[in-house]
Amino acid sequence: MGNTRSYAYDVMFHFDANLTNGVKYYYAVTASNMIAESNRTNFTPVVPVPAPHLTVSKVKDFDVPHYSLVIAWNTTKDDSRRITGYKIFLNRDYAPGPGSPIAALGANATSPVIVNGTSPYPSGFVTMVVEYDDGNISYSEPMGVEIWIM
């Protein structure tokens, strides 16, 4: 078995840096508490793919804390897999992995889109997750955006 990671009880995702696109990796999960550890799940294969290039800009400033963002992206064409959806997240900090979900788009979504919402903080980082029909996903690099002018 390879590398292992332990997380607090409320972690719902794992971000693995320094992987190579096109190389197959395998993951399995166990859960534990003070009494025992569960059996390991079956190993799930994943193949990292190039992340979409993402740009984010404001449409206009609204009354605090409302925002309207233009989110544009391009994805790498890969005939061996089909995109099944896009999810857009907002993080307060420059942190890997998704933050608070702000939009879910279907497979036929076209770039750019306008996303309206509210935020509890003045600036953040937008991340896009692209989902593929083979169960794999790719994360964009977090793009910083000032949500309103203070």
N, C-alpha and C positions, 0 to 999 in steps of 0.2 A: 504494500500500500504506500502511496505517496504522501504528500503534505496533508496535514490536518489543521483545522481551525476551530476554535471554540468561540461561541457568541452568547450574549445574554439572551434571556427567554423571549424577548420581543423583537428580535432581528428576523426579518422576513425575506432577506435576499443576501447573496454573497457576491462581492465584486472581486474578480480575480484579474490583477494587472499583469503585464508582461507576458501575455500569451501571444502565440504566433497565429496569424490568420491562416486558415486552411488546414491546420493541424488538429486532429481529433483528441479531445481530452475526456476523461471519465470522472463523474462525480457521484458520491453516495452520501447519505445523511443518516445520522443517528440522533436520538434525543436522550437526554439524561436529566435526572433530578438527584436528590440526596439519597434516594433508595436504590435506584438501578439505572442502567443504560439500555435503551431499546436495541432491537436487532437492527442491523444496517439495512437500508433500502437497497434495491437493485442498483447497479451502476448505470448511470445515464450518460450516453455519449453527447458531447457538444462540440461544435466546430466554430470557432470565432470567425466572423466575417468583418470586412471593413465597415467602420461606422459611417453613418451619413455625415456629410458636411452640413453644418447648421449655422444659420444667421438669424439674429433676433434684433428687432428694432421696435420702438414705440410708435403707435399710431398718433396718439396725443395724450396729454396729461388729463386725468380725471380728478374728481374730488378724492382725497385720500379715503380709503386705500384702494380705489378702483384702478384697473389698468386695462389697456388694450394693446396687445403685442402682435406684430407681424412675424411669423415664424416661417422661414424658408429652408429647404433642405434639398440635397440630391443624394441618391443612393447608388451604389455600385451595382451594375447589372450582373446577375449571376444566374444563368439558365438552369442550374441544378436545383434551385429553390425558389419559392414564390413568397412574396411579402403578404402576410395576412393582416397586418395592422400596424399602427403607429400609436405610441403613447407619449405624451409630453408631460414633464414634471418640472416643478419649481423647487429649488433648494435655496435656503438662506446662505449656507456656506458653500465654498468650493469643495464639495465632497463627492467622491465617486458614488455611482449608483443613483437610483431614483430618489426623489424627495416627495413632495406633495403632488398628487396627480392634478393637472389642470385641463387636460384634454385627451380624449381617446378618438382616434381617427380610423376609419376602415381602410381596407387594402387599396381601394380606388381613390384615396385622398390624393389631391394634387397640390403641389407647392406653388405659391405660399398660402398660408391660412392666417386668419385673424383670430386670436384667442382673447376673450374678455374675461375678467375675473376680479377678485379682491385678494389682497395680500396683507398679512399682519406686519410686514417689514418693508423698508423703503427700497431695498435692492435685493437682487437674487440671481441665481444661475439657472438657466433653462437647460434641460437635458431631454433628448429624444431617445426613445427605445423603439427599435424596429423589430417586429416579430416575424418569424419565417415559418413556413408550413412544416418544416422538419423539427420544430420545437426550439430552435436556436434563436437568440436575440443578439442585437448589437446596440451599444450605447454610443451616443454622440459625445464629443467633448463638451463639458459644461460651458455655456456661453453666458457671460455676465450681462445684466441689463438693469438699468436704474428704472424702477417702476414708477416713481413719482419724484417730483422736485420738492425738496423740503425747504 
